[in-house]
Amino acid sequence: MENKEILDRLKSGLKLTNCFKPIVTLARQIVDNSFTYLYLANNNFILEKSQHNFSYLHFYIAKQDNLLDTKLPEDLDLVCEILYKKPFSAKLGLVDTFLNQNNLKFTSTFNRMQLFKKNQVLIGKAKEICSPKSEDLEELHFLLIQNFNVYEERIPTISELEKLKKSTFIIKEQNKIVAVLVSEHKGQTTELRYWLVLPNYRDKKYGSILMKHFLNYNLEINRYLLWVNSTNYNAISKYKHYGFLEENLHNKIYIRNLNHGK
């Protein structure tokens, strides 16, 4: 299939999509077979393979009237994310029904929180903190997989962690990573991706040490973002303690896990 044909199809579905990749780039990746492209009932579906045994489902819906008659392949584990602001629109309600009909079940909502820098008190780098070396990344990757939901929290690959080394901070004891904060820097904004202290080390205030360092390490940053599960009240309380505020921006996650419970 030609790039232009795919591009025209994607453009027709821009008013109802859950994908925010530039469509020119996306069309090129489809032609290159980096992603699997499905054209079903005049609607566009893209499958992006994860590092685990499932694919992310992206959609560009051009013909809403056909959506509820559309059947996705039944033999794939899928994750679909829908970004929205309240109230949940009728169009997204239609997508919700479509996903349920295809056995993708709603599992959780993540809410975005943000903090604008206001006269942060600069502190020296705590002696316990360091950035990971390349030889630490396999251990770090394993910790993230073990402690976060791989279906819901987009665990980075080792190669992606390599690119995030400068904005990742760890604390070690006896040459073992016991606390970590992973962030991603984008211009004057940085996103907190993961913040973890292993259970046996939570009485040492390592979480607080990492967070204070994160909020002060780069003078160019003036906005901090993070996503948190809407039912993780303990985490939300901690983030509010550091000045983060909840926004009206939410991410609903739907999962089809064919091996669940087996």
N, C-alpha and C positions, 0 to 999 in steps of 0.2 A: 504494500500500500504506500502511496506517495505521501510525503510530508505535508503537502498543501491540503490534501483531502482530509487528513487527520486534524490538521490545524483548523480547517473550516468546521469540522464536526465539533471540536472542543469549544470553539467560539460560540456555537449555537447553544451550548449548555452553560454559559458563564453565569447566568442569572440564578442558577441553582447548582452549586458545587461545594464540595468540602475540601478542595485542593487549592493551595495557594502558590504552587510552583508556577513560574512563567510558562505560559502555554507553548511558546516557541521552543523552549528547552524541553518541555514534556513531550511534545510531538517528535522531536529529534530522538529522545530516549526510546520512544515507542518504535520508531523506525529501526533503531539500532538493536531492538529486542532486549533492552535493559528492563523494560516493564512489559507485562502482558496486557494487551488491549482487547476489550470485548465491546462489540457494537451490538446491543440487544434492544430490539423494539425502538430503534432510532434514538437510543440513549447510549452514553459513553461510560464505560467502567474500566478503570485501570487498576491492575494488581501489582503492588510493589512488594517484592519478596523481602522479608525481614531476615535477620541473622538466625532466627529461630524457625520453628516449623509452622509458620503462618505468613500470610500476606496482608498488607494494608490495602483496604478497598477505598479507592477514590472514585468519585462520580462527577459527571457533567450531564445534567438532566435537561434535554431539549424538549422532550415530549412527555409532559407530566401525566397526560391522560393514559399513556401506555405503561406507566411505571408499575402499577399494581399487577399487571399481567406478565411482568418480567421475572424470569427464573435465572438465578445465578447458578454456576456450576456447584453441584452438591457435595463434591468430594474434597473441598478445600477448607482449611482452618483460616478464618478471616477476622480482621479487626477493622472496624470503621469508626472514625471520629467525626463528630459534628460540632463545629464551633458556632456559638450563637450568643445573642443577648436576649435577656428576658423582655417581653414574653416570647415563648416558643412559637414561631409563626406557623400558619396553616400549611405552607409549603414544606417546612421541615417536619411537620406532623405527618404529611404524606410519605416522606422518606422514612420516618420512624415505622410506619405501617409496613412499608416495603421491606425494610430490614427484618422485622419480626416475621413476615411471611417467608423469608428466606433463612429463618432460624438463626439470625444474628440477634442476640438478646442484650438489652441494656444492662450494663453492669455497674457503672459509676459515672459520676460527674466530677470533673476537676474545675476549680474556680481559679481565676487569676488574681494575684495580689501584686501591689506595686508600692514602691517607696521612692520618693524623691529626696535626694540628699539635701539635708538642711543642717548646716553647721556641725557636721560630724566631728567628733573629737578624734584627732589623729593619734594613733598609738603606735608604738614600735612593734615590729614583728616579734611575736612570741617565739622563744627559742625552740619550742616543741614543733613548730610548723615548718614544713618544707614542701616544695613542689615535687611531684613524683618524677622519677627517672624512667627511662624506657623499660628498664628491667622490672619496674614496679607495676607495669600496666596490666600484665596478666593477672596478678593478684587482685588489683583494683577491679578489673572487669569481673572476676569471680565474685567479689564482695557485692557488687551491684546486682548481679544476677540472683545471688542468694537472698538479698534483703529487700529487693523491690520487685514489683509485679511486671514481668517481661511483656505481658500483653497490654498493659495500661501505661507504662512509663518509659517507653522508647529507650531502652538501655543502649548506650553507644557501643559500637564495636571497638576493638583494641586500636585500630587505625584512627578512629574518630577521637578516642581518648588521647592519642598521641598529639593531635592538633589542639587539644584542650589543656595540655600540660601546664602552660603558663598561668591559666586561670583555675587550676585545680590545686587544692591544698590538703595535705595529709599530716597525720600525727602517727608516729611509730613508737612501739614499745618492744624491745628485744627483737628488733628488725622485722616486726610484724605491723601491718597497717591496722590501727584500732579506731581511727576516726578519719573522715574524709568530707570535703565539700568540693563539689564539682560545679563550675559555672562556665558560662559561654559569653564572651565579650563581643558586643556588636556596636561599634561607634562609641557613643556616650551612654549606652545602655548595656547592662549585663543581666543575664538570666541565671538565677540559681537553679541548677538542674537536680542535684542530689546533696543531701546533708545527712550524714550518718555517723553515729558513735556506736560501736559494738556494746552489747548489754553489760558486759563485765567491766566496762570502763566509764560508765555514765555518772559515776560519783566524782569524777576528776575535772568536771567543767570543761571538757574538751569541746563540746558543742558550742558553748559560749565563746571560747577562745577562737574557734574557727570562724564563727559568725562575725565577731568584732573585727577580725582581720579582713574578712571578705568585704565588709562595709567601709573599710578604710584604706585598702591596699593600692587603689588607683585613683589619683586625684581628678582624672578626666571623666570618671563615671559620675553621672548625676541622676541616673534612674536605674532602679533595681526591680526586676520582675521575677515571679515564680508562679508555678502552678501547684495546687494542693488539692487532694481529694476532699470533697465537700463534707465527708463524714469523719475526717481526721481532725477532730476538735482539739486534740492536744497540740498538734502541729500548728493549727490555725492560731491558737492562743499564743504559742511561742513566737510566731511571726509577728503578731500584733504587738507583742512586748518589744520587738525591735523596731516598730514603727510602720510595718507593712499594713496596707489597707486593702480591703476586698473591692474588686471592680465588678461591674455588670458584664463580665465576659466569661463564658462557661464552655466546657468541652465535654460533650456526652460521648461515652464510649460503649460500643456494641461489639460483642464477641461471639463468634461461632467456633467452638472448640470441640471437634468431633471426638476427641479422646478423653474428654473430661470425665473423671470418675472411673476410668477403665484402668 
